[in-house]
Amino acid sequence: MKIPEPDFTFDCITEITPAWLKEHGITAVLMDLDGTLLPKKAEVVPYDVGKWLLLMKKEGIKLGIVSNNSNRRIGDLEFTLDIPFVAKAHKPSGLGIKYLMHEMGLKPESTIYVGDKKKDIIAAHCAGIKSVKVKTMKKGETT
């Protein structure tokens, strides 16, 4: 199987704007956790990412997290972020993405998946949705 290329690329998740999403007919953003929303093993989402998440919610964009992390790791953050999630997603399989899309009532044509690794891009492709690749967020970085 040839590894698919991302449909779109940004330096960081906060560069994705509501206007850009609207222009592309996107109403839902599913995301990886570590390296995408926050640095690996970090326990707090950086301020600018938190601000971005609030903006997306305010603009009516549906958000979800699909991660290979444990329920506990994501659950602690989900409580703070109030975003539905799937843990232990077994990416690059697209099953976790498909499951969350079903649970949230999302359509493939209006949903994207944002991640920082090749397995994220493959998972989006396997789930039948467009992918966005961002650079891996490192500890101490802000977007």
N, C-alpha and C positions, 0 to 999 in steps of 0.2 A: 504494500500500500504506500502510495506517495504521500508524504506529509504535506497537508494543506498549508497554504500561506494564509496569514490573517487577512480578513477583508479590509480592515482599517488598522492604523497604527498611530498611537499617541505617546508622548513622553510619560505622561501620568494620567491617572483617571480623572483628575480635576480639570483637565483640558477638554473633556467631553461636556459640551454645554447643552442646555435644554433646546436652544435654537438648532444646534447640529442634529440632535435626536429628532426633532420635529421635521427638519429638512429631509431626513432619511426614513421617516414614517415609523420611528421607534417609540414605543410607549412603555417598554420594560427593559431594565438593565439587570442582568444576573452577573454576579461577580465572584471571582476567586477571593480568598482572604489574604493569606500571607504573601507579601511581595506586591500585592495589588492595592489593597485597602490600608494595609499597615505593614511595617517591617516584620520579618519573621520573628516569632516569639515575643513580639511587643504585646502589651496588654491594653494599650490605649490607642485609639485611632487618632492620628495627628489632627490638630485643630482644623487645618484647611480641608482635610478629607471629611471631617465631621460637618463642616460648613457646607461642603459640596453635597453631602447626603441630605442635609436639611433642605437645600435648594431643590434638589431633585424631587423630594417628597412634596414640597410646596407647589412645584410645577405639575404635580400629578403623575410623575414617572413612577412606575411600580419597580421596587427593588427587591433583590433576593441574593443570597449567598449560597454558592455551591462549592464545597471544599472537601479535600481529602482529610482534613483535620478531624479530631475527635468531637463527639457531641459536647463534651465538657468545655473544650476550648472555644467552640463557636457559641455554645449556649450562654456562656458568661458574657460574651460580646453582644449576642442577640438581645439579651435583657437590656443592655445599655442602648443599643441601636434601634431596637424594635423593627427588625427586618427578618422575614422568614428565611429559613436556611435548610440545607441538606448537608449533613456531615458524612464522613466516610464515603464520599461519592465515587471512589474508584476510577477517577480520571486516569487515563484518557477516555474511558467509557463515557458515553453521553447519557447514560441512564439517570444519573443524579439530576442533570439539567432537565431531561424530559419529565422526571417525576415532579420537580418543583414547578415547571411550567403547567403541568396538569393541575397540581394543587392550587396554583394561583389563577388558573383560567387564562393563561397567556397563549397567544398565537405565535407560531414560529416567524412569520413574516414581519412582526412588529417587536421582536425580542432580539437582544444581542447578549453575548457573553464576553466579559472583559477579564483578561488574565495576563500573567507575565511569563508563562512558560509554554513550550510547544504542546505539552499535554492539555493545556487549556484550549488551545486552538483546535486540536484534534477532537476534544470532547464537544466543543461547539459544533464542529463539522458533523460529528456523529449524531448529534441531536437535531441536525437540520436547521441550525440558525447561524447568523453571521457572527463573526468573531472580531474582537478588538484586542490587539496586543499592546501592552504598556511595558515600560522599562521596570525592572524589579526595584521596588522601594527598599532602600537599605536603612539600617538603624541610624537614627540621628538625622535622616533626610526629611525635608518637608517637600511637598509637591510644588 
